[in-house]
Every structure is written in structure tokens, then in C-alpha cells.
Amino acid sequence: MAISALQFERSKYAPKLPKALQGPVKVVVGKETESVADQEEIQKLFPNTYGMPLITFEEGADTGSLPVMNVGVILSGGQAPGGHNVISGIYDGLKKLNPENKLYGFLGGPGGLVDHEYMELTDEIIDEYRNTGGFDIIGSGRTKLEEEAQFDKGVEICKELNINALVVIGGDDSNTNACVLAEYYLQKETGIQVIGCPKTIDGDLKNEMIETSFGFDTAIKVYSELIGNIMRDANSAKKYWHFIKLMGRSASHIALECALQTRPNVTLISEEVAEKEQTLAEIVDYIANVIARRAEDDHNFGVILVPEGLIEFIPEMKTLITELNDLLAEGQQSANEFKALVTDAEKRTYVIGKLSETSSKVFASLPEGIAKQLTLDRDPHGNVQVSKIETEKLLIEMVDVRLAEMTEEGTYKGSFSAQNHFFGYEGRCAAPSNFDADYCYSLGATASVLIGNGKTGYMSSVRNTTKPADKWIAGGVPITMMMNMERRHGHMKPVIQKALVELDAAPFLKLAENREQWAVETSYVYPGPIQYFGPTEVCDATTKTLELEQGK
């Protein structure tokens, strides 16, 4: 296979590990845990895995090889930079425990486990994928593991291959499924362990034990480079306003981090919109006023960052979307009736007639394109697919109308020309930054130690990540500790609690402190591409979010 010069050099990179994982490992058992909320309900649903203790690794004494173990690995959900290094870390960790251990990759995500599609991962295969982006080593998928028949099919193939443990590499929903699987396998006494690894570029799988999900660091560096390039172009041409939508379904971590990296004129934060109960009209007014203020200095250009999930946080839109999710949920009679309709006009009329009076008015007021996007097929979790909603175009259209009104009022005397962008897939499969290469490899190595020590229902945890890698703290956190109950498909279900942007935390406060200055002035910062080689302060730098959260 032909490879680029960078990939050739990158294959030589040896990921750094926490000191505790560099030799024999001692397992230190910490305090027992409870779920972040809804303790009674979660404990009833997970009687075998609830309340398990935190685990930390320390340097230990050599105890020789452990018995032979075979392990299966699954990549679940959307891609994130560093997935291949997680698998490399698992592989090397297993071989360190016993050279006879084998690692099997289930193909195409969780569906590979159910359909018995797999491949054995060997030295030759692993070495080809070290420090590379993407999930193409075994592929990923969005099949949800939530039915006993699926679990039992998994048992069949695990018994056939003598697999002792499964590692699920995924986001909050995938790791929730991993916990359900661990609970079921314990209940049925199958002897199969299940370990999770925290993956999502969205950054919303985080808590006191999971400081960041892997892939976030690389993705924001890719997006920040692109934003910086657009800023340089905007400042050169001086005639365009760029509306940039950034991936991040529920939380605004990507938009916030990219804002701290690049200093745009406007950054919308979904969580702030929800907290202040801002209407769509108020958001449009805010943007239009910034544009008008810059026009007073003949600056008819700028950059605006829009989080992907914004539309779900605007109060009247959130209510509308909740009603639409329930109306169009799989299995509902109304969903079947809706799908049977032929024309967009028929569908629009049908929806308006089924919603509450307030939501009907909101839905009827939306441009046809946006209204149609809101009624597209739901994702596997029953939610609207926000990546398909062109929020940035909606804002451009509404801002254009508002500026025309302001021109007539005499409060705006500039020219407005807009460009729209959506940065999402560009960042999901980039070659991992040094941080993600190290972090992911450490997560994989941690998973292998958890397996070697007979643990199940745990997620790999690597903390203290603003320090050099050898000072990172590795261990395991019970997945039930992160859970709460949420409404999905019209029913209450246990899920890992999403971490949204905290408005009283240092990263957001840094943005709030500077947003007025950045709005009016052209304070752009141009981060440039990810640096893989060079000074440590450039190549191994963590995100601004982590630095601010940990007081660096």
C-alpha cells in the first residue's frame, strides 16, 4: 500500500505512556461509587455492576505471564482521531501480559459481533495502522446492542473464538450499551468481560474521571487551522461574513475551544442560549448588531462560529423538536402515517396539525427547507439529525432580513455578503496529534490491564493530562458511575450523562471576558496545522479547555 511521507515518518512515533503502564502494574482499589443521578433506578437496572470501586494503577512487581486470554474489539459510532492507537495499545498490552494472547476485531462496528464477522489482528496489520487516523482497520457502525438476542449471538462467537473479554470503543451511548452488555454477561455467568473506551470528538463524554474523550484534541486543531485560514482570507478580502457551523451534536465544546484558539467575532454557545432562554430573533439581533458595529469602522467582514446543536437549545425550537421526536419516533402510528404521505406540502400540513398550538406556529414560520430537515428520519437514538439542519444558512437568511430592516431604520450603513461552511467530517479521521496518539495508546493499554485483572463494566480512565505523559494517572471508572435516566424514543432509559459546557467554568468565562473586544476588533489568531515534530510546547500542547479547567 502506498503511504505518504508523513505517514512513513509518523509510523516511527512511539507513543508515550504513564509511568505505571511502562512496566509491571499494581492495581489499587479506591472508594465505591454511585451513579451521577437517579441512583435507585440505575442500581435496579445494574445490580451486578453498580457501586463498583474506582481503580488506579501504580508501578508494581513482575508476576510473570498471565494465562492466555483472547479479546475482541469493537469500534462503535462516528470516527475520532486516535482509534487505531487505542487498538494498538490494547494489542501491545495483551502481548505484554502473555505473548500468546490474541486480539480479534469485529468488522463494521457492533453489528460485527452480532453477525459473527471478524478478523484476527496481527503484528503486520497493527503496525500498518499505528499513529494513523480513521477507523478503517476494522470499520465502525451504529448498530445498537440492546436486545438479549444480540447479546446471545455475541456469546456464541466469543465461545467459538475463546474470547474472554470485549472492548467497546465509543461515545456515551456506545459505552452505555457496553455497560448493559457487561451486566447481562455477568447475570448469565458467561465469563465474558466488557470494557469501554471514551471516544467522541464532541467532547461531551467527560467528568471527574474522564478528563477528555479521545479525538477532541485532534479535531479542534484541524478545525482551528481551517477557521484561522478563513480568518486570514476574511481579513484579506474584507468583504465576507463567514458563518461556520462546527460539529458537536449536543454540547458546544468544539465551538468554545475553537473560539479560544482563534478569537472569532461571534461565538454562539448553545448552553448559554438555553440558560438565557434566548429566542431565535434575539440571536439574530445579537449577530446583526455586531455586524453593524464593525461596519462603523468599515469592517464589513467577520467570522461567526455556530455549534451544530444550537437549534435544539433555543427554547421554542427545543420544544418543537421534542414534540417532533415523539411524533416521528419509530413504531409510532403517527410516524407511519407521516411516511405514507407523498409531497412535502402534505407532510408539512400533517405535522402542523399534530403539534401543540405554540409549536405549530413555530414550525409554520420556518423556511420550507429547514422545516423539511427537522422531519427527516431520526438517528438510531431517536433524535433529530442536527448535522442535516443547515442552521448556519437559516441564520444568514434571517440576519440578512434584519440588516435590511436596520438599513431602513438608519442603524446600519454597511454591506453584507455571507459565506457558509460546515466543518465536521474534516476533523474526524485526521492523523492524531501527539496528545491523542499518546492518550489513545494509554487508554488501550489501560483496557488490557483492566481485562488482565478480571474487571468488567469499567471504562478506561487516564487523568492528569495537562502534565507530561509519564505523570498521567491510569485506571478504571465504573460506567454506572456516569449514568442517569433520560427520555429516549418516548421512554426513560439509562444513559451516560452528557457533559455540556458549564457557564461558570473557566473555559466559558474566558470567552465571556473577551467576547466584546473580539466582536469589534479583528483579534484573529492563526493556529496553523497540527505540529507532529518540533518543540514540546507546540507539539504536545493540550487544549485551552484542559489548561483552563486545570488552572494552567
Salt bridges, closest charged atoms under 4 A:
GLU9 OE2 - LYS12 NZ 3.34
ASP92 OD2 - ARG130 NH1 2.86
ASP127 OD1 - ARG130 NE 2.85
ASP136 OD1 - HIS84 NE2 3.63
GLU146 OE1 - LYS493 NZ 3.90
GLU156 OE1 - HIS116 NE2 3.93
GLU156 OE1 - LYS153 NZ 3.70
ASP172 OD2 - LYS498 NZ 2.59
ASP173 OD2 - HIS381 NE2 3.43
ASP173 OD1 - ARG488 NH1 2.76
ASP204 OD2 - LYS498 NZ 3.50
ASP217 OD2 - LYS221 NZ 2.89
GLU272 OE2 - LYS276 NZ 2.85
GLU272 OE2 - ARG515 NH1 2.88
ASP285 OD1 - ARG402 NE 2.80
GLU312 OE2 - ARG249 NH2 2.87
ASP344 OD2 - LYS372 NZ 3.44
GLU357 OE2 - LYS361 NZ 3.65
GLU390 OE2 - LYS393 NZ 3.20
GLU392 OE1 - LYS245 NZ 3.66
GLU405 OE1 - ARG402 NH1 2.99
GLU409 OE2 - ARG402 NH1 3.40
ASP438 OD2 - LYS16 NZ 2.96
GLU486 OE1 - ARG488 NH2 3.33
GLU516 OE1 - ARG293 NH2 3.34
ASP540 OD1 - LYS16 NZ 3.88
GLU549 OE2 - LYS206 NZ 2.73
